[in-house]
Amino acid sequence: MGIADYITIVNGLLGVMAIVYVLLAVEDMGEPYYEGGVLTDYIWAAMLCVMLSAFGDIIDGPIARRYSKRQLLGGSLDIMSDCISFCVAPCLMIFAMFGRMGEASPIWTISLALGCFWVIACGMLRLARFQHDEGGYVPYFYGLSSPASALILLSAAGLFWLQPSSGYGPDLSTWDYGIIGGNGSPKPYFDFLILPIMLICGGLMISDRKMSKLKSGIQLRLSSLQFAALLFAIIHAMTETDTWDSGDDLSGTGFTMFLFSFSLFWTIVYVVGGPRLVALDTLDDQSE
């Protein structure tokens, strides 16, 4: 084993820790959503674990190429770690967050579960193809990478999770689209948007669309800024959760939502501009 292999194992354990935090969050979500809801610290802690795993996934490749003379375990370990941290953990987190812990209607709960199954299955297929095609040795990805998919899901989940408690946006409390039923309870504003985002992320992971690896130039700087914005949004949410739950000061919610929105916007630009960004990478390599 080389140092990069140990980093990869830690990445997988961070994914497991994220799942543990999701389990703790389920117990913490005791207050019904329609009585105020809970922005539990455990959800943000789970997101932070996934983010740290993503950072480890970024650095273990260069470390392996620089310091490991033999790379016997790296590929297989990376697949297992990525499946836990970027497929299973984010999906369980989303199911806990937007299933609203027993308050959601059965049809929404089943739909959300199917969306989670879809992302996990597509992630497994994407990682298996990456290993089979030796994807680490080409200058671009075929399909959306599993860490990028996880970042999209985290950005969207954080944004939608904060929105009902922020006081921002339209009053949709009388809209009944089947997410929470009965008792005249208010409805989450934009929870339903997480499902098409999950379906799109899964489809992109198993697509043949060329996606840039964002290894140089303005693309690298923007992706670094996006990563930093998402990380800061999660940390800020962790520190402000108690204040938001008490309703004393919601001013910081808008700033956190802006950071989540920026992260989501950049990932959308990355997906939409996939082949064009790859072409720009090729031109840069040729000019060098």
C-alpha positions as CSV (number, residue, x, y, z in Angstrom):
1,M,0.0,0.0,0.0
2,G,1.1,3.5,-0.8
3,I,0.2,6.8,1.0
4,A,-2.6,7.4,-1.7
5,D,-4.2,4.1,-0.7
6,Y,-4.5,5.2,2.9
7,I,-6.0,8.4,1.8
8,T,-8.6,6.5,-0.3
9,I,-9.5,4.3,2.7
10,V,-10.0,7.5,4.8
11,N,-12.2,8.8,2.0
12,G,-14.4,5.7,2.2
13,L,-14.6,6.0,6.0
14,L,-15.7,9.6,5.7
15,G,-18.5,8.3,3.5
16,V,-19.4,5.9,6.3
17,M,-19.3,8.7,8.8
18,A,-21.6,10.7,6.7
19,I,-24.1,7.8,6.8
20,V,-23.7,7.6,10.6
21,Y,-24.5,11.3,10.8
22,V,-27.6,10.8,8.7
23,L,-28.8,8.1,11.2
24,L,-28.2,10.6,14.0
25,A,-30.1,13.2,12.1
26,V,-33.1,11.0,11.7
27,E,-33.3,10.7,15.5
28,D,-32.8,14.5,15.8
29,M,-35.7,15.3,13.5
30,G,-38.3,14.8,16.2
31,E,-40.2,18.1,15.7
32,P,-42.7,17.9,12.9
33,Y,-42.0,20.0,9.8
34,Y,-45.3,21.8,10.0
35,E,-44.5,22.9,13.6
36,G,-41.2,24.6,12.7
37,G,-39.0,21.8,11.5
38,V,-35.4,21.2,12.4
39,L,-32.2,22.3,10.6
40,T,-30.2,19.6,12.3
41,D,-26.4,19.9,12.7
42,Y,-26.1,16.3,11.8
43,I,-27.2,16.9,8.2
44,W,-24.5,19.6,7.7
45,A,-21.9,17.3,9.4
46,A,-22.8,14.5,6.9
47,M,-22.4,17.0,4.0
48,L,-19.1,18.1,5.4
49,C,-17.9,14.5,5.5
50,V,-18.8,14.0,1.8
51,M,-17.0,17.3,1.0
52,L,-13.8,16.2,2.8
53,S,-14.0,12.9,1.0
54,A,-14.2,14.8,-2.3
55,F,-11.1,16.7,-1.4
56,G,-9.3,13.5,-0.6
57,D,-10.4,12.1,-3.9
58,I,-8.9,15.1,-5.7
59,I,-5.5,14.7,-4.1
60,D,-5.1,11.0,-3.9
61,G,-4.5,10.7,-7.7
62,P,-1.6,13.1,-7.9
63,I,-0.1,11.7,-4.7
64,A,-0.3,8.2,-6.2
65,R,1.4,9.2,-9.4
66,R,4.1,11.1,-7.5
67,Y,4.9,8.8,-4.6
68,S,3.6,5.3,-5.4
69,K,5.9,3.1,-7.4
70,R,3.3,0.3,-7.6
71,Q,-0.4,1.0,-8.0
72,L,-1.9,-2.4,-7.3
73,L,-4.8,-1.4,-5.0
74,G,-5.5,2.2,-5.9
75,G,-8.1,1.6,-8.7
76,S,-10.2,-1.0,-6.8
77,L,-10.0,1.0,-3.5
78,D,-11.1,4.1,-5.3
79,I,-14.2,2.5,-6.8
80,M,-15.3,1.2,-3.4
81,S,-14.6,4.5,-1.7
82,D,-16.4,6.6,-4.3
83,C,-19.4,4.3,-4.3
84,I,-19.8,4.8,-0.6
85,S,-19.0,8.5,-0.3
86,F,-20.5,9.9,-3.6
87,C,-23.4,7.5,-4.3
88,V,-24.7,5.8,-1.1
89,A,-24.1,8.6,1.4
90,P,-25.6,11.5,-0.6
91,C,-28.6,9.4,-1.5
92,L,-29.3,8.4,2.1
93,M,-28.9,12.0,3.1
94,I,-31.4,13.2,0.5
95,F,-33.9,10.5,1.5
96,A,-33.7,11.5,5.1
97,M,-33.9,15.2,4.4
98,F,-36.7,15.3,1.8
99,G,-38.6,12.3,3.1
100,R,-39.3,14.5,6.1
101,M,-39.1,11.5,8.4
102,G,-42.6,10.0,8.2
103,E,-44.4,13.2,7.2
104,A,-44.1,12.7,3.5
105,S,-46.9,11.1,1.5
106,P,-46.3,7.5,0.4
107,I,-46.1,8.3,-3.3
108,W,-43.4,10.9,-2.6
109,T,-41.5,8.6,-0.3
110,I,-41.5,5.8,-2.9
111,S,-40.6,8.2,-5.7
112,L,-37.7,9.6,-3.7
113,A,-36.5,6.0,-2.9
114,L,-36.6,5.1,-6.6
115,G,-34.6,8.3,-7.4
116,C,-32.0,7.2,-4.8
117,F,-31.8,3.7,-6.2
118,W,-31.3,5.2,-9.7
119,V,-28.4,7.4,-8.6
120,I,-26.7,4.6,-6.7
121,A,-27.1,2.1,-9.6
122,C,-25.9,4.6,-12.2
123,G,-22.9,5.5,-9.9
124,M,-22.0,1.8,-9.7
125,L,-22.1,1.5,-13.5
126,R,-20.2,4.7,-14.0
127,L,-17.4,3.6,-11.6
128,A,-17.2,0.1,-13.2
129,R,-16.9,1.6,-16.6
130,F,-14.2,4.0,-15.5
131,Q,-12.1,1.1,-14.2
132,H,-12.8,-1.0,-17.3
133,D,-11.9,1.8,-19.7
134,E,-8.9,2.9,-17.6
135,G,-10.5,6.3,-17.4
136,G,-7.7,7.8,-15.4
137,Y,-5.4,7.8,-18.4
138,V,-7.5,10.0,-20.7
139,P,-7.7,13.8,-20.5
140,Y,-11.5,13.8,-20.0
141,F,-14.3,11.9,-18.4
142,Y,-17.0,9.9,-20.2
143,G,-20.1,10.9,-18.3
144,L,-20.4,12.9,-15.1
145,S,-17.9,11.8,-12.5
146,S,-19.4,10.5,-9.2
147,P,-17.8,13.3,-7.1
148,A,-19.2,15.9,-9.5
149,S,-22.6,14.3,-9.2
150,A,-22.3,14.3,-5.4
151,L,-21.5,18.1,-5.4
152,I,-24.5,18.8,-7.6
153,L,-26.8,16.9,-5.2
154,L,-25.3,18.5,-2.1
155,S,-25.6,22.0,-3.6
156,A,-29.3,21.4,-4.6
157,A,-30.1,19.7,-1.3
158,G,-28.6,22.4,0.8
159,L,-30.4,25.1,-1.1
160,F,-33.8,23.4,-1.0
161,W,-33.4,22.3,2.6
162,L,-32.8,25.9,3.7
163,Q,-35.5,27.6,1.6
164,P,-38.7,26.8,3.7
165,S,-37.2,28.0,6.9
166,S,-35.5,31.1,5.4
167,G,-38.7,33.2,4.8
168,Y,-37.5,33.9,1.3
169,G,-39.4,33.1,-1.9
170,P,-43.1,32.7,-2.7
171,D,-45.7,31.5,-0.2
172,L,-46.5,28.1,-1.4
173,S,-48.0,26.9,1.9
174,T,-51.4,26.2,0.1
175,W,-49.8,24.2,-2.8
176,D,-50.4,20.5,-2.4
177,Y,-48.2,18.5,-4.7
178,G,-48.3,15.4,-2.6
179,I,-45.1,15.7,-0.6
180,I,-46.7,16.3,2.8
181,G,-50.3,15.3,3.3
182,G,-53.0,15.8,5.8
183,N,-53.7,18.0,8.8
184,G,-53.5,21.1,6.7
185,S,-49.7,21.2,7.2
186,P,-47.7,23.6,5.1
187,K,-45.8,22.1,2.2
188,P,-42.0,22.4,1.6
189,Y,-41.5,24.9,-1.2
190,F,-39.2,23.3,-3.7
191,D,-38.5,19.7,-2.4
192,F,-40.0,18.3,-5.6
193,L,-37.1,19.7,-7.6
194,I,-34.6,17.3,-6.0
195,L,-36.1,14.3,-7.8
196,P,-35.5,15.5,-11.4
197,I,-32.0,16.6,-10.4
198,M,-31.3,13.1,-9.1
199,L,-32.7,11.5,-12.3
200,I,-30.5,13.9,-14.4
201,C,-27.4,13.2,-12.4
202,G,-27.8,9.5,-12.7
203,G,-28.4,9.7,-16.5
204,L,-25.3,11.9,-16.9
205,M,-23.1,9.5,-15.0
206,I,-23.9,6.7,-17.5
207,S,-23.9,8.9,-20.6
208,D,-21.1,9.1,-23.2
209,R,-20.9,12.9,-22.8
210,K,-17.3,14.1,-22.6
211,M,-16.7,16.1,-19.4
212,S,-13.6,18.1,-18.6
213,K,-11.3,17.1,-15.7
214,L,-10.8,20.8,-14.8
215,K,-7.1,20.4,-14.3
216,S,-5.8,23.8,-15.5
217,G,-6.6,27.4,-16.3
218,I,-9.7,29.4,-15.6
219,Q,-11.7,26.1,-15.3
220,L,-9.6,24.9,-12.4
221,R,-9.8,28.3,-10.6
222,L,-13.6,28.4,-11.0
223,S,-14.0,24.8,-9.8
224,S,-11.8,25.6,-6.8
225,L,-14.0,28.6,-6.1
226,Q,-17.1,26.5,-6.4
227,F,-15.7,23.9,-4.0
228,A,-14.7,26.6,-1.5
229,A,-18.2,28.2,-1.7
230,L,-19.9,24.9,-1.0
231,L,-17.6,24.0,1.8
232,F,-18.0,27.5,3.4
233,A,-21.8,27.2,3.0
234,I,-21.9,23.9,4.9
235,I,-19.6,25.2,7.7
236,H,-21.6,28.4,8.0
237,A,-24.9,26.4,8.1
238,M,-23.4,24.2,10.9
239,T,-22.5,27.3,13.0
240,E,-25.8,29.1,12.5
241,T,-28.3,26.1,12.8
242,D,-29.3,26.8,16.4
243,T,-30.0,30.5,15.5
244,W,-32.1,29.6,12.5
245,D,-34.1,26.9,14.5
246,S,-35.0,29.4,17.2
247,G,-36.0,32.0,14.6
248,D,-34.0,34.7,16.2
249,D,-32.0,35.7,13.1
250,L,-32.5,34.5,9.6
251,S,-30.3,37.1,7.9
252,G,-27.5,34.6,7.5
253,T,-29.7,32.2,5.7
254,G,-29.7,34.3,2.5
255,F,-25.9,34.4,2.4
256,T,-25.7,30.6,2.8
257,M,-28.3,30.1,0.2
258,F,-26.3,32.3,-2.2
259,L,-23.3,30.1,-1.7
260,F,-25.3,27.0,-2.4
261,S,-26.8,28.7,-5.4
262,F,-23.4,29.7,-6.8
263,S,-22.1,26.1,-6.4
264,L,-25.2,24.7,-8.1
265,F,-24.9,27.3,-10.9
266,W,-21.3,26.5,-11.7
267,T,-21.9,22.7,-11.8
268,I,-24.8,23.4,-14.2
269,V,-22.4,25.4,-16.4
270,Y,-19.9,22.6,-16.2
271,V,-22.4,20.0,-17.3
272,V,-23.9,22.1,-20.1
273,G,-20.5,23.1,-21.4
274,G,-19.1,19.6,-21.2
275,P,-17.7,18.9,-24.7
276,R,-16.9,22.5,-25.3
277,L,-14.8,22.6,-22.1
278,V,-13.0,19.4,-23.3
279,A,-12.3,21.1,-26.6
280,L,-10.8,24.1,-24.8
281,D,-8.6,21.8,-22.7
282,T,-7.4,20.2,-25.9
283,L,-6.5,23.6,-27.4
284,D,-4.6,24.5,-24.3
285,D,-2.6,21.3,-24.4
286,Q,-1.8,21.8,-28.1
287,S,-0.7,25.4,-27.4
288,E,1.6,24.2,-24.7
